[in-house]
Amino acid sequence: MVAELVAIVSGSRENRKDIWIVIDGIDTCEQGGLTRCIALMDMISAGGKNSGDIPCKVLLTSRSEPPKKVIRKRSVVSLGKEAANVNEAIRLYTIRRLHSSPTADRLGQLGFSLKAVTELADEITLKADGMFLYARLIIDYLSKQLFRTKADLRDALRELPPELKGLSVNRSDAPYCFAQNLDV
């Protein structure tokens, strides 16, 4: 079924484009599910090797190093030593999102100065702890909620709902990326 979906999404043979599949947090799968998921991604990404098949690239990400059995014969990129660069990229992304409309307008109505917005971005970056998705979800959450004061917004940031807290498991582990058919 997934292979058929890839074929439909890629378009006609004349207009085919590469398809990228990104699965974030693969380490949260149970071992049996992880094995089946990787086998399925192997099957889908291997299809692009024939001239008539759809080119498909797969990226699996994990906060912890996967079992050696799972990653054999795959390209692995460890971002553990790049934590400072990843955090700076998240910080810049967060600042950009906070300065864009309508979020910037709402923060202005609450009395946030440019310096206060930058400080808020720093808090979000610390909370995200190297996870872009987590930073994005925090910003989305804060931009959709109604706050009466700056203090309300900051309190909401400190006391995130349980749905967002679940994303920050294994914070001490270095993030890893697994690439298949990926030009690294």
Rosetta blueprint (number, residue, H / E / L):
1 M L
2 V H
3 A H
4 E H
5 L H
6 V H
7 A H
8 I H
9 V H
10 S H
11 G L
12 S L
13 R L
14 E L
15 N L
16 R L
17 K L
18 D L
19 I E
20 W E
21 I E
22 V E
23 I E
24 D L
25 G L
26 I H
27 D H
28 T H
29 C L
30 E L
31 Q H
32 G H
33 G H
34 L H
35 T H
36 R H
37 C H
38 I H
39 A H
40 L H
41 M H
42 D H
43 M H
44 I H
45 S H
46 A H
47 G H
48 G H
49 K H
50 N L
51 S L
52 G L
53 D L
54 I L
55 P L
56 C E
57 K E
58 V E
59 L E
60 L E
61 T E
62 S E
63 R L
64 S L
65 E L
66 P L
67 P L
68 K H
69 K H
70 V H
71 I H
72 R L
73 K L
74 R L
75 S E
76 V E
77 V E
78 S E
79 L L
80 G H
81 K H
82 E H
83 A H
84 A H
85 N H
86 V H
87 N H
88 E H
89 A H
90 I H
91 R H
92 L H
93 Y H
94 T H
95 I H
96 R H
97 R H
98 L H
99 H H
100 S L
101 S L
102 P L
103 T H
104 A H
105 D H
106 R H
107 L H
108 G H
109 Q H
110 L L
111 G L
112 F L
113 S L
114 L H
115 K H
116 A H
117 V H
118 T H
119 E H
120 L H
121 A H
122 D H
123 E H
124 I H
125 T H
126 L H
127 K H
128 A H
129 D L
130 G L
131 M L
132 F H
133 L H
134 Y H
135 A H
136 R H
137 L H
138 I H
139 I H
140 D H
141 Y H
142 L H
143 S H
144 K H
145 Q L
146 L L
147 F L
148 R L
149 T L
150 K H
151 A H
152 D H
153 L H
154 R H
155 D H
156 A H
157 L H
158 R H
159 E L
160 L L
161 P L
162 P H
163 E H
164 L H
165 K H
166 G H
167 L H
168 S H
169 V L
170 N L
171 R L
172 S L
173 D L
174 A L
175 P L
176 Y E
177 C E
178 F E
179 A E
180 Q E
181 N L
182 L L
183 D L
184 V L
